[in-house]
Amino acid sequence: MDILAALQISFAQLIGPSAIFYALLAIGLNLHFGYAGLLNFGQIGFALLGGYGVGIMTITYDQPLWLGILVGLGAAALLALILGVPTLRLRADYLAIVTIAASEILRLVFRSTASDPVTGSTNGLYGFAGPFTESSPFDSGRQYSILGMRFYGDDLWAMVIGWTLVLLLCGFVYLLTHSPWGRVLKAVREDEDAARSLGKNVFVYKMQALVLGGVIGGLGGVFNALQTKSINPDFYSTAQTFFAFGALILGGAATVFGPVLGAMLFWFLLAIPDALLRQAISGPDPLLPLTEQQVGAMRFVLLGVLIAVMMVFRPQGILGNKREVQLDA
């Protein structure tokens, strides 16, 4: 069994585009869940609108890429407002139900045959990432080696832009959460009644957090669309939101770098058992009697067990503080 090859594949996932996408989703969820105590189970819906904003404006309406990005982020903000107005005055579980339903409704609407002229239906949209690719200083068809890991030029360019964006957002979240606004948001998370008694408009603070986190999720959708150069509605399933939650739990909620570390570890811990198990079932004399499909499922089982164990012994995650995740009941 080639351990070194498995590690190279896993480390490529550790810093690859998938880790960036889920880091962006988790940063937005961190503002919702970690700092404001909001249960958003539909973060992938914001990413869907971000990605489709780019695709629809550039392909369907022949508009420039920068306008598509703005429309996608604006649509994510509008969705947050639409979902937040009727639910944020109620209990947290209402927001969770509404967001997961809204994300699934959006996916079904965008993949329906009736929306084919605009969204491409089940075929999705593609061919809109030309300006992004053309601005790359790397050769698209060439492979670049980084510490034994190999990336194509387009992926490397997406990684440079993506990790720069992640670091800027981490700085933005740090400044927000260490400002008076951030301290009030934490107070709302801990005890809404106490915050109200001090004259704070709890609804407005929750709405602001929901919009900001949703826009960051939409930014994740924009990044994924430009990196993959295509958009397909079936990718934006509910499971993607829970992958982002898994990353947030691993790294630690209510921390600046927890979502980023969690996303990196999430994909590393998915990739390394996958690589080792595939080696174990290959060749004329396989070590394990598993099929390719069973290997794909087994890696999620192993990661799920790890997260369940962590929730028992360290619920705050790797970087988190246990007091920060004790929400107001």
NUMARTI-736703 format. One record per residue (C-alpha): x, y, z. Coordinates in steps of 0.25 Angstrom, whole numbers, plus 5000, padded with zeros to 4 digits. Layout:
! NUMARTI-736703
REC|X|Y|Z
...
! end
This chain:
! NUMARTI-736703
REC|5000|5000|5000
REC|5006|5014|4996
REC|5004|5023|5008
REC|5012|5034|5002
REC|5002|5034|4989
REC|4990|5034|4998
REC|4996|5046|5007
REC|4999|5054|4994
REC|4985|5052|4989
REC|4979|5056|5003
REC|4988|5068|5004
REC|4983|5073|4991
REC|4969|5072|4996
REC|4974|5080|5009
REC|4977|5092|5001
REC|4969|5090|4988
REC|4957|5097|4982
REC|4947|5088|4990
REC|4952|5092|5003
REC|4951|5107|4999
REC|4937|5106|4995
REC|4933|5099|5008
REC|4941|5109|5016
REC|4933|5120|5010
REC|4920|5113|5013
REC|4925|5110|5027
REC|4929|5125|5030
REC|4915|5129|5026
REC|4909|5119|5035
REC|4919|5123|5046
REC|4912|5137|5046
REC|4899|5130|5047
REC|4901|5119|5057
REC|4914|5123|5064
REC|4912|5137|5067
REC|4897|5140|5065
REC|4891|5126|5069
REC|4883|5125|5056
REC|4880|5111|5051
REC|4881|5112|5036
REC|4880|5098|5029
REC|4879|5104|5015
REC|4893|5111|5013
REC|4894|5104|5000
REC|4882|5112|4995
REC|4890|5124|4996
REC|4901|5118|4989
REC|4892|5114|4978
REC|4887|5128|4976
REC|4901|5133|4975
REC|4905|5123|4965
REC|4893|5124|4956
REC|4894|5139|4957
REC|4907|5138|4950
REC|4902|5128|4940
REC|4889|5134|4937
REC|4894|5148|4935
REC|4906|5144|4926
REC|4899|5133|4918
REC|4885|5136|4917
REC|4885|5151|4917
REC|4899|5153|4911
REC|4904|5162|4922
REC|4918|5164|4927
REC|4923|5155|4938
REC|4925|5166|4949
REC|4910|5169|4947
REC|4907|5154|4949
REC|4915|5154|4962
REC|4907|5166|4967
REC|4894|5160|4964
REC|4897|5147|4970
REC|4901|5153|4983
REC|4889|5163|4983
REC|4880|5151|4981
REC|4886|5144|4993
REC|4884|5156|5001
REC|4869|5157|4996
REC|4867|5143|5000
REC|4872|5145|5014
REC|4862|5157|5015
REC|4851|5149|5010
REC|4854|5137|5020
REC|4857|5146|5032
REC|4845|5155|5032
REC|4835|5145|5036
REC|4844|5135|5044
REC|4854|5143|5052
REC|4843|5148|5062
REC|4840|5133|5065
REC|4848|5121|5071
REC|4861|5117|5065
REC|4855|5104|5059
REC|4845|5112|5050
REC|4857|5118|5043
REC|4863|5104|5041
REC|4851|5098|5035
REC|4849|5110|5026
REC|4863|5111|5021
REC|4864|5096|5018
REC|4851|5096|5011
REC|4855|5109|5003
REC|4868|5103|4998
REC|4861|5090|4993
REC|4850|5098|4986
REC|4860|5107|4979
REC|4868|5095|4974
REC|4855|5088|4969
REC|4850|5101|4962
REC|4864|5103|4955
REC|4864|5089|4950
REC|4850|5089|4945
REC|4847|5088|4930
REC|4839|5101|4931
REC|4851|5109|4935
REC|4860|5103|4924
REC|4861|5116|4915
REC|4867|5123|4927
REC|4874|5113|4936
REC|4877|5101|4926
REC|4869|5092|4935
REC|4876|5079|4938
REC|4887|5082|4928
REC|4891|5094|4936
REC|4899|5106|4930
REC|4914|5106|4925
REC|4923|5115|4917
REC|4923|5127|4926
REC|4936|5126|4933
REC|4944|5131|4921
REC|4948|5145|4927
REC|4952|5139|4940
REC|4961|5128|4933
REC|4967|5138|4923
REC|4972|5147|4935
REC|4980|5135|4940
REC|4995|5136|4940
REC|4996|5121|4939
REC|4995|5112|4927
REC|4982|5105|4927
REC|4987|5092|4921
REC|4999|5091|4929
REC|5001|5084|4942
REC|5009|5091|4954
REC|5015|5083|4965
REC|5014|5088|4979
REC|5021|5079|4990
REC|5018|5067|4981
REC|5004|5071|4979
REC|5000|5074|4965
REC|4990|5085|4960
REC|4985|5089|4947
REC|4987|5104|4944
REC|4972|5108|4945
REC|4971|5101|4958
REC|4983|5108|4963
REC|4978|5121|4959
REC|4965|5118|4966
REC|4972|5114|4979
REC|4980|5127|4979
REC|4968|5135|4978
REC|4960|5126|4987
REC|4970|5126|4998
REC|4972|5141|4997
REC|4957|5143|4998
REC|4956|5134|5010
REC|4967|5141|5018
REC|4960|5155|5015
REC|4947|5149|5020
REC|4954|5144|5033
REC|4960|5158|5035
REC|4946|5164|5032
REC|4939|5154|5042
REC|4950|5157|5053
REC|4947|5172|5052
REC|4932|5170|5052
REC|4932|5161|5064
REC|4942|5170|5072
REC|4934|5182|5069
REC|4922|5187|5078
REC|4913|5181|5067
REC|4919|5167|5069
REC|4918|5168|5084
REC|4903|5172|5083
REC|4902|5160|5074
REC|4908|5151|5084
REC|4899|5156|5095
REC|4887|5153|5086
REC|4892|5139|5084
REC|4894|5137|5099
REC|4881|5144|5104
REC|4871|5151|5095
REC|4863|5156|5107
REC|4875|5162|5114
REC|4879|5169|5100
REC|4865|5175|5099
REC|4865|5180|5113
REC|4877|5188|5109
REC|4870|5195|5098
REC|4876|5186|5086
REC|4867|5183|5074
REC|4869|5168|5074
REC|4862|5166|5061
REC|4870|5176|5054
REC|4883|5169|5059
REC|4879|5156|5055
REC|4875|5161|5041
REC|4888|5167|5039
REC|4895|5154|5043
REC|4886|5146|5034
REC|4889|5155|5022
REC|4904|5156|5024
REC|4905|5141|5025
REC|4896|5138|5013
REC|4904|5148|5004
REC|4917|5140|5009
REC|4910|5127|5005
REC|4906|5134|4992
REC|4921|5137|4990
REC|4924|5123|4992
REC|4914|5119|4980
REC|4921|5130|4971
REC|4934|5124|4974
REC|4930|5109|4971
REC|4923|5113|4958
REC|4936|5120|4953
REC|4945|5109|4958
REC|4937|5098|4952
REC|4933|5106|4940
REC|4919|5101|4941
REC|4906|5101|4949
REC|4897|5089|4951
REC|4885|5089|4960
REC|4887|5075|4966
REC|4900|5079|4972
REC|4893|5089|4981
REC|4886|5078|4990
REC|4883|5079|5005
REC|4895|5070|5008
REC|4905|5081|5004
REC|4900|5090|5016
REC|4902|5079|5026
REC|4916|5077|5020
REC|4918|5091|5023
REC|4913|5089|5037
REC|4922|5077|5039
REC|4934|5086|5035
REC|4929|5097|5045
REC|4927|5087|5056
REC|4941|5081|5054
REC|4948|5094|5054
REC|4940|5101|5065
REC|4928|5110|5064
REC|4929|5125|5068
REC|4944|5125|5064
REC|4950|5133|5053
REC|4959|5122|5047
REC|4951|5110|5052
REC|4942|5109|5039
REC|4954|5110|5030
REC|4962|5099|5038
REC|4950|5090|5039
REC|4947|5091|5024
REC|4962|5087|5021
REC|4961|5076|5031
REC|4948|5071|5026
REC|4953|5069|5012
REC|4966|5063|5017
REC|4959|5053|5026
REC|4950|5049|5014
REC|4961|5048|5004
REC|4971|5039|5012
REC|4962|5027|5016
REC|4957|5028|5001
REC|4971|5027|4996
REC|4975|5016|5005
REC|4962|5008|5003
REC|4963|5009|4988
REC|4977|5004|4989
REC|4973|4992|4998
REC|4962|4988|4988
REC|4970|4989|4975
REC|4980|4979|4969
REC|4979|4964|4967
REC|4978|4961|4982
REC|4970|4972|4989
REC|4971|4973|5004
REC|4957|4977|5006
REC|4944|4971|4999
REC|4938|4985|4996
REC|4933|4991|4983
REC|4936|5005|4978
REC|4922|5010|4983
REC|4924|5004|4997
REC|4937|5011|4998
REC|4931|5024|4994
REC|4920|5022|5005
REC|4930|5017|5015
REC|4938|5030|5016
REC|4926|5037|5020
REC|4923|5027|5031
REC|4937|5028|5037
REC|4936|5043|5037
REC|4922|5043|5043
REC|4927|5034|5054
REC|4939|5044|5056
REC|4930|5056|5057
REC|4920|5049|5066
REC|4932|5045|5076
REC|4936|5059|5075
REC|4923|5065|5079
REC|4923|5056|5091
REC|4937|5059|5096
REC|4940|5073|5090
REC|4927|5079|5085
REC|4934|5093|5083
REC|4942|5087|5072
REC|4957|5088|5071
REC|4959|5103|5073
REC|4946|5106|5080
REC|4942|5111|5094
REC|4931|5102|5100
REC|4924|5114|5106
REC|4923|5120|5092
REC|4914|5108|5087
REC|4904|5108|5099
REC|4892|5115|5092
REC|4881|5121|5099
REC|4870|5111|5100
! end
